[in-house]
Amino acid sequence: MIGTTVEWYDFFLYSTASSLVFGPLFFPAGNDVVGTMLSFATFFVGFIARPVGAVLFGHIGDRLGRKRTLVATMLIMGVATALVGLLPTYAQAGVVAPILLVVLRVLQGLAIGGEWAGAVLLAVEYAPVGRRGWYGSWPQVGLGIGLALGTGLFALLGRLMDEEQFLSYGWRAAFLLSIVLVVVGLLVRLRVEETPEFERMRAGATSRDVVPFVELFRDRASRRHVVLGLLARWGDGVAFNTWAVFALTYCTTTLGLDRTPVLIAVTAGAALMAALIPVMGRVADRYGARTGYLAGMVLFGLSVYPAFLGFQTKEPIVVGTVLVLTLGVAYAVSYAPEGTLFAQLFPTRTRYTGMSFVYQFSGIYASGLTPMLVTALVAAGGGGIGWVCAYLVAVAVVSAGATAAIRRRDLHLTGEPG
């Protein structure tokens, strides 16, 4: 949990900055919409790099171990994030500034590509039978805490500084703080032992060389789970990046609301999410990770229209309540059992690679494209919510259907409801 908190703080600190400050500082196109779209494009670049990191670090994790991989990803993420805080702006360095920003975003993407699956496996592969949902939910808590830290710090800096100070140097403090968090995370991870599941697999392995990524697609059941996992993950990525990333820009730019209350609402939603995820993990142990994730996708689909109708009121209290409920409650239902469910899709020898690939490759269309696509749909609808809501509901339906198509008898790490 501590490790994923650091990683997600770093990664989503960038997403918050791309919504609020990177447009005018690194892409001064003279048009707010164009600047925002270009800023979101660099946000998207990180998601392009994530599948590469998934295959690279998944291979290392399946061949050499979970622990070594997690130490490496944290170091890369921490250094890249701190360097973002030291970058010159477009006004200071011209086109070099956005180029350096993209390079560092790529490094962030590579690191997070190998982070998530390893953190979940460190918990799930240690878990006793019947408690994998509970154990597997704890790394997921790091997402809520990391997001709360990032948006909360931006909200605090916005309160303490005027606009000029915040754009000049205030936002940089949040990125430089990453160094402190990384040191704490490394102290924890260096003390962790390798998982029993991996040690048993390595002890019984044959001498032949196995490429986990190739092995993943040789097995028929694994191929099926890759496809279903990619479709199931679509709704999760779209939900999070709609409520936690796009909503920041939509509420502050399109609706004209003050930035700080919106940031506070997202922070409160993220904190509530972190508190509810372990609860939902226990529910997954009772009813199964697959059932829990399916319920989350259905809840996402049902919440879309009411949420955007709430945004349209432009009332800060209503908008804040919507963000807290969608991010803090509805999203927690699906995200808590997600790690456990995806771990159950693949055998130990390809589990790190399989989980990483499904989660990170789907991030391209499920997460990275979402802020740009939803922004474009709002523009295409003349500021209306029809196109946006139709797309989000359609995604929820597809993801729910794919989750329902996962057969209990094909799951690994059995012993609980499934």
C-alpha positions in Angstrom: 0.0 0.0 0.0 2.8 2.4 0.9 4.6 1.7 -2.4 1.5 2.1 -4.6 0.6 5.3 -2.7 4.0 6.8 -3.8 3.6 5.5 -7.4 0.1 6.8 -7.8 0.8 10.1 -6.1 3.5 10.7 -8.7 1.5 9.5 -11.7 -1.7 11.3 -10.9 0.0 14.4 -9.7 0.9 14.8 -13.4 -2.8 14.3 -14.4 -3.9 17.0 -12.0 -1.2 19.4 -13.3 -2.2 18.5 -16.9 -5.7 19.6 -16.1 -4.8 22.9 -14.3 -1.3 24.2 -15.2 0.6 22.5 -18.0 -1.6 24.0 -20.7 -0.6 27.6 -20.2 3.0 26.8 -19.0 4.1 24.3 -21.7 1.6 24.7 -24.5 0.6 28.4 -24.8 -1.3 28.0 -28.1 -3.4 31.2 -27.5 -6.6 29.0 -27.1 -7.6 27.5 -23.8 -9.2 24.4 -25.4 -6.2 23.7 -27.7 -3.8 24.2 -24.8 -5.8 21.8 -22.6 -5.9 19.2 -25.4 -2.2 19.4 -25.9 -1.6 19.0 -22.2 -3.9 16.0 -22.1 -1.9 14.6 -25.1 1.2 14.5 -22.9 -0.9 12.8 -20.2 -1.9 10.2 -22.9 1.7 9.6 -23.8 2.3 8.1 -20.4 -0.4 5.5 -21.2 1.3 4.6 -24.5 4.5 3.8 -22.5 2.7 1.7 -19.9 2.2 -1.4 -22.0 5.9 -1.3 -22.9 6.7 -1.2 -19.2 4.2 -3.9 -18.5 5.9 -6.3 -20.9 9.4 -5.3 -19.8 8.9 -5.4 -16.0 6.3 -8.3 -16.3 9.1 -10.4 -17.9 11.5 -9.4 -15.0 8.8 -10.0 -12.4 7.9 -13.5 -13.8 11.5 -14.6 -14.3 13.5 -12.9 -11.4 10.9 -12.0 -8.8 8.3 -9.5 -7.7 10.5 -7.6 -5.2 13.3 -6.6 -7.5 10.9 -5.3 -10.1 9.0 -3.1 -7.5 12.2 -1.5 -6.3 13.2 -0.6 -9.8 9.9 0.9 -10.8 9.8 3.1 -7.7 13.2 4.5 -8.4 12.4 5.3 -12.0 9.0 6.9 -11.1 10.5 9.0 -8.2 13.3 10.4 -10.2 11.1 11.2 -13.3 8.5 13.0 -11.1 11.0 15.1 -9.2 12.6 16.2 -12.5 9.2 17.4 -13.8 9.3 19.9 -10.9 12.6 21.3 -12.2 11.7 21.7 -15.8 11.8 25.1 -17.5 8.6 26.4 -19.1 7.9 27.1 -22.7 8.6 30.8 -22.1 12.0 29.9 -20.7 13.2 27.2 -23.0 10.9 27.2 -26.0 10.0 23.9 -27.6 12.6 22.0 -25.5 10.3 22.4 -22.5 7.4 20.3 -23.8 9.8 17.8 -25.3 11.5 17.2 -21.9 8.0 17.0 -20.3 7.1 14.2 -22.7 10.3 12.3 -22.1 9.7 12.3 -18.3 6.1 11.3 -18.8 7.3 8.3 -20.8 9.6 7.3 -17.9 6.6 7.6 -15.6 4.6 5.4 -17.9 7.3 2.7 -18.1 7.5 2.6 -14.3 3.8 2.4 -13.5 3.5 -0.2 -16.2 5.4 -2.6 -14.0 4.2 -1.3 -10.7 0.6 -2.2 -10.3 0.7 -5.9 -11.0 3.7 -6.5 -8.8 2.2 -4.7 -5.8 -1.1 -6.6 -6.1 0.8 -9.9 -6.5 2.9 -9.2 -3.4 -0.3 -9.1 -1.4 -2.5 -11.7 -3.2 0.3 -14.4 -3.4 0.9 -14.0 0.3 -2.8 -14.2 1.2 -4.4 -17.2 2.9 -7.3 -18.9 1.1 -10.5 -17.1 1.6 -8.9 -13.7 2.2 -7.4 -12.8 -1.2 -10.0 -10.1 -1.8 -9.1 -8.5 1.5 -5.3 -8.7 0.9 -5.6 -7.7 -2.7 -7.6 -4.6 -1.9 -4.8 -3.0 0.1 -2.5 -2.1 -2.8 -5.6 -0.6 -4.4 -5.9 1.7 -1.4 -2.7 3.4 -2.6 -4.7 4.8 -5.6 -7.1 6.7 -3.3 -4.4 8.0 -0.9 -2.0 8.9 -3.8 -4.8 10.9 -5.6 -5.9 12.5 -2.3 -2.3 13.6 -1.6 -1.8 15.0 -5.1 -5.1 16.9 -5.4 -5.0 17.9 -1.7 -1.6 19.4 -2.0 -2.6 21.4 -5.1 -5.7 22.6 -3.3 -3.6 23.7 -0.3 -1.0 25.5 -2.5 -3.9 27.2 -4.3 -5.2 28.5 -1.0 -1.8 29.7 0.2 -0.7 31.4 -3.0 -2.2 33.7 -5.6 -2.5 32.6 -9.2 0.8 34.1 -10.3 2.8 32.4 -7.4 1.1 29.1 -8.0 1.9 29.0 -11.7 5.4 30.3 -11.1 6.7 27.9 -8.5 3.9 26.6 -6.3 3.0 23.6 -8.5 6.7 22.5 -8.5 6.7 21.9 -4.8 4.2 19.0 -5.2 6.5 17.3 -7.7 9.7 17.8 -5.7 8.0 16.3 -2.6 8.1 13.0 -4.5 11.8 12.5 -3.4 10.7 12.2 0.3 7.9 9.8 -0.5 10.2 7.6 -2.6 12.8 7.3 0.2 10.0 6.1 2.5 8.7 3.6 0.0 12.1 2.2 -0.7 12.8 1.6 3.0 9.7 -0.5 3.1 10.2 -2.4 -0.2 13.8 -3.3 0.5 12.6 -5.2 3.6 10.0 -7.3 1.8 10.7 -11.0 1.0 9.7 -12.7 -2.2 6.2 -14.2 -2.4 5.7 -17.9 -1.5 3.8 -18.5 -4.8 6.8 -17.3 -6.8 9.3 -19.3 -4.7 7.3 -22.5 -5.2 7.0 -21.9 -9.0 10.8 -21.2 -9.3 11.6 -24.3 -7.2 9.6 -26.5 -9.6 10.6 -24.8 -12.8 12.3 -26.6 -15.6 15.6 -25.5 -17.1 14.1 -24.4 -20.4 13.9 -20.7 -21.1 10.4 -19.3 -21.1 9.3 -15.9 -22.3 6.3 -15.1 -20.3 4.7 -12.8 -22.9 5.0 -15.5 -25.6 3.7 -18.2 -23.1 0.8 -16.0 -22.3 -0.6 -16.2 -25.8 0.2 -19.9 -26.3 -2.3 -21.0 -23.7 -5.9 -20.9 -24.9 -7.4 -20.0 -21.6 -4.9 -17.2 -21.0 -5.6 -15.8 -24.5 -9.3 -15.7 -23.7 -8.7 -14.0 -20.4 -6.5 -11.4 -22.1 -9.4 -10.4 -24.4 -12.0 -10.5 -21.6 -9.7 -8.6 -19.3 -9.0 -5.9 -21.8 -12.7 -5.3 -22.3 -13.6 -5.6 -18.6 -10.9 -3.0 -17.7 -12.3 -0.5 -20.2 -15.0 0.6 -17.8 -12.7 0.9 -14.8 -10.2 3.2 -16.7 -13.0 5.4 -18.2 -14.7 5.8 -14.8 -11.7 6.9 -13.0 -10.4 9.3 -15.6 -13.8 10.8 -16.1 -14.4 11.6 -12.4 -10.8 12.2 -11.3 -9.2 13.9 -14.3 -11.7 15.2 -16.9 -14.1 16.5 -14.2 -11.4 18.9 -13.0 -11.2 20.6 -16.3 -14.9 20.3 -17.1 -16.0 21.9 -13.8 -13.4 24.7 -13.8 -13.3 25.5 -17.5 -16.6 24.6 -19.1 -18.8 25.3 -16.0 -16.6 28.1 -14.6 -16.4 26.9 -11.1 -13.5 27.9 -8.7 -10.6 25.5 -8.9 -10.0 25.0 -5.1 -13.5 23.6 -4.1 -13.4 21.2 -7.0 -9.9 20.0 -5.9 -11.2 19.6 -2.4 -14.1 17.5 -3.6 -11.9 15.2 -5.6 -9.6 14.9 -2.6 -12.5 14.0 -0.3 -13.7 11.5 -2.8 -10.3 9.9 -3.1 -10.0 9.7 0.7 -13.4 8.1 1.0 -12.4 5.7 -1.8 -9.3 4.7 0.2 -11.4 4.0 3.3 -14.1 1.9 1.5 -11.7 -0.2 -0.7 -10.8 -2.6 2.2 -14.5 -2.9 3.0 -15.3 -3.9 -0.6 -12.3 -6.3 -0.4 -14.1 -8.2 2.4 -17.3 -8.2 0.4 -15.3 -9.7 -2.5 -14.1 -12.5 -0.2 -17.8 -13.3 0.5 -19.2 -13.1 -3.0 -16.2 -13.4 -5.2 -14.0 -10.8 -6.9 -15.7 -11.3 -10.3 -19.1 -10.6 -8.8 -17.8 -7.5 -7.0 -16.2 -6.1 -10.1 -19.4 -6.7 -12.1 -21.5 -4.9 -9.6 -19.1 -1.9 -9.9 -19.5 -1.8 -13.6 -23.3 -1.8 -13.4 -23.1 0.9 -10.7 -20.9 3.0 -13.0 -23.4 2.8 -15.9 -26.3 3.7 -13.7 -24.5 6.7 -12.2 -23.5 8.5 -15.4 -26.6 10.5 -16.3 -27.4 11.5 -12.7 -23.8 12.6 -12.2 -23.7 14.9 -15.3 -27.1 16.3 -14.4 -25.6 17.2 -11.1 -22.7 18.9 -12.8 -25.0 21.0 -14.9 -26.5 22.7 -11.9 -23.2 24.5 -11.4 -23.9 24.5 -7.7 -20.6 23.9 -5.8 -22.3 21.7 -3.1 -24.1 19.6 -5.7 -21.0 19.2 -7.9 -18.9 18.3 -4.8 -21.4 15.7 -3.7 -21.4 14.2 -7.1 -17.6 13.9 -7.2 -17.5 12.4 -3.7 -20.1 9.8 -4.5 -18.9 8.8 -8.0 -15.2 8.6 -7.1 -15.4 7.7 -3.4 -18.3 5.2 -3.4 -19.2 3.9 -6.9 -15.6 3.6 -8.1 -14.5 1.9 -4.9 -16.9 -0.9 -5.6 -15.2 -2.0 -8.8 -11.6 -1.0 -8.0 -11.3 -3.0 -4.7 -11.7 -6.5 -6.2 -10.1 -5.6 -9.5 -6.5 -6.7 -8.6 -7.7 -10.0 -7.1 -9.8 -10.7 -10.1 -7.1 -10.0 -12.6 -4.6 -12.1 -10.6 -7.0 -15.0 -10.9 -7.0 -14.8 -14.7 -3.4 -16.2 -15.1 -1.2 -19.0 -13.8 1.8 -18.1 -11.6 4.4 -18.4 -14.4 2.8 -15.7 -16.5 0.7 -13.9 -13.9 2.8 -10.7 -13.6 3.0 -10.3 -17.4 -0.6 -11.2 -17.9 -1.9 -8.8 -15.3 0.4 -6.0 -16.3 -0.4 -6.3 -20.0 -4.2 -6.4 -19.5 -4.2 -3.5 -17.1 -1.6 -1.3 -18.9 -2.5 -2.0 -22.6 -6.2 -1.2 -21.8 -5.0 2.0 -20.2 -4.3 3.4 -23.7 -8.0 3.5 -24.7 -9.6 3.2 -21.3 -7.6 5.8 -19.4 -5.2 7.8 -21.5 -7.7 8.7 -24.3 -10.6 9.4 -21.9 -9.9 13.1 -21.0 -9.3 14.1 -24.6 -12.2 12.0 -26.0 -14.7 13.2 -23.4 -13.5 16.8 -23.9 -14.1 16.4 -27.6 -17.6 14.9 -27.1 -18.6 17.8 -24.9 -17.4 20.2 -27.7 -19.2 18.2 -30.4 -22.4 18.4 -28.3 -22.1 22.1 -28.0 -21.5 21.8 -24.3 -24.4 19.3 -23.8 -24.1 16.0 -22.0 -25.8 13.7 -24.4 -22.8 12.4 -26.4 -20.7 12.0 -23.3 -23.2 10.1 -21.3 -24.1 7.8 -24.2 -20.4 6.9 -24.6 -19.8 6.3 -20.9 -22.9 4.1 -20.5 -21.9 2.1 -23.6 -18.5 1.4 -22.1 -20.1 0.3 -18.8 -22.3 -2.2 -20.7 -19.4 -3.7 -22.6 -17.2 -4.1 -19.5 -20.1 -5.6 -17.5 -20.7 -8.1 -20.3 -17.0 -9.1 -20.5 -16.8 -9.6 -16.8 -19.9 -11.8 -16.8 -18.3 -13.9 -19.6 -15.3 -14.8 -17.3 -16.0 -18.4 -16.2 -15.4 -19.3 -12.6 -14.0 -22.7 -13.5 -11.2 -21.1 -15.5 -9.9 -19.0 -12.6 -6.6 -19.6 -10.8 -5.9 -19.0 -7.1 -9.1 -20.9 -6.3 -10.5 -21.6 -2.9 -12.9 -18.7 -2.6 -16.2 -18.0 -4.4 -14.3 -16.7 -7.4 
